[in-house]
Amino acid sequence: MSIQDIIQGKKEWRAHMARVKVLPKDYQIVYKEIQKYLFKVGPVELSDSTGLLSGIVDLFEEGASLGKGVLEVTGNDVATFCDDLIKGSKTNADIYEETVNQEVSKAMKKITDPKK
């Protein structure tokens, strides 16, 4: 990744966040919680692109323009809303689960076959 890519990425992120800041307060609060949720357990490709987050802002802008409350857009269970968005994507949680299972498997092999 070149310095120009980094600069461009920062410009895009600032423009994205400027869109979030003009949303109604309830939308901003829910967006920030969705963002935290997705950064913790979300899809691996989220770190490379703001596509999913931009799509959420698009949806929120549309909902706000129609006068809907944010929970009318997402539903009351925001975590389930997030899970539905990333369904079928490889997540950071999946990677962590694989790592744990590999470590347990290695440890069990050492116990059952101490020569290795």
C-alpha positions in Angstrom: 0.0 0.0 0.0 1.5 3.3 -1.1 1.4 6.6 0.8 -1.1 7.9 -1.8 -3.4 4.9 -1.1 -3.2 5.8 2.6 -4.0 9.4 2.0 -6.9 8.6 -0.3 -8.2 6.1 2.2 -8.2 8.8 5.0 -10.0 11.3 2.7 -12.6 8.7 1.9 -13.0 7.8 5.6 -13.4 11.5 6.6 -16.0 12.0 3.9 -17.8 8.9 5.1 -17.8 10.1 8.7 -19.0 13.6 7.7 -22.1 11.9 6.2 -22.6 10.1 9.6 -22.4 13.4 11.5 -25.3 15.0 9.7 -27.6 12.1 10.5 -30.2 12.5 13.3 -28.8 11.8 16.7 -30.5 8.4 17.1 -29.1 7.2 13.8 -25.6 8.4 14.8 -25.8 6.5 18.1 -26.9 3.2 16.4 -24.3 3.7 13.6 -21.5 4.0 16.1 -22.7 0.8 17.8 -22.9 -1.0 14.5 -19.5 0.2 13.6 -18.0 -1.1 16.9 -19.8 -4.4 16.5 -18.6 -4.9 12.9 -15.0 -4.0 13.8 -15.0 -6.5 16.6 -16.7 -9.5 15.0 -17.4 -8.4 11.5 -16.2 -9.5 8.1 -12.5 -9.7 7.5 -12.8 -7.6 4.3 -14.3 -4.7 6.3 -10.8 -3.5 7.1 -10.1 -3.1 3.4 -13.2 -1.3 2.4 -15.9 1.0 3.7 -18.4 -0.5 1.3 -20.6 -2.1 3.9 -20.5 0.9 6.2 -21.3 3.2 3.3 -24.2 1.0 2.5 -25.5 1.4 6.1 -25.2 5.1 5.9 -27.1 5.1 2.6 -29.8 3.1 4.3 -29.8 5.4 7.3 -30.0 8.5 5.1 -33.0 7.1 3.3 -34.7 6.2 6.5 -34.1 9.6 8.0 -35.4 11.3 4.9 -38.6 9.3 5.2 -39.0 10.4 8.8 -38.4 6.9 10.2 -36.8 6.3 13.6 -33.6 4.3 13.3 -35.0 1.2 15.0 -37.8 1.2 12.3 -34.9 0.7 9.8 -32.8 -1.8 11.7 -35.4 -3.5 14.0 -35.1 -3.6 17.7 -32.3 -6.2 17.7 -29.4 -4.2 16.2 -26.9 -7.1 16.6 -29.2 -9.4 14.6 -29.4 -6.7 11.9 -25.6 -6.7 11.8 -25.4 -10.5 11.7 -27.8 -10.5 8.8 -25.6 -8.0 6.9 -22.5 -10.2 7.3 -24.2 -13.6 6.9 -21.9 -15.8 4.8 -18.8 -13.6 5.2 -15.7 -14.9 6.9 -15.5 -13.0 10.2 -12.7 -12.2 12.7 -14.6 -14.4 15.1 -14.3 -17.3 12.6 -10.6 -16.8 12.3 -10.2 -16.8 16.1 -12.3 -19.9 16.4 -10.1 -21.7 13.8 -7.0 -20.6 15.6 -8.3 -21.9 19.0 -9.3 -25.2 17.4 -5.9 -25.6 15.8 -4.1 -24.9 19.1 -6.2 -27.4 20.9 -5.6 -30.0 18.2 -1.9 -29.5 18.4 -1.9 -29.8 22.2 -4.0 -32.9 22.1 -1.6 -34.6 19.6 1.3 -33.9 21.9 -0.6 -35.5 24.8 -1.6 -38.6 22.8 1.7 -38.9 20.9 4.5 -37.4 23.0 7.2 -38.4 20.5 6.1 -35.5 18.2 
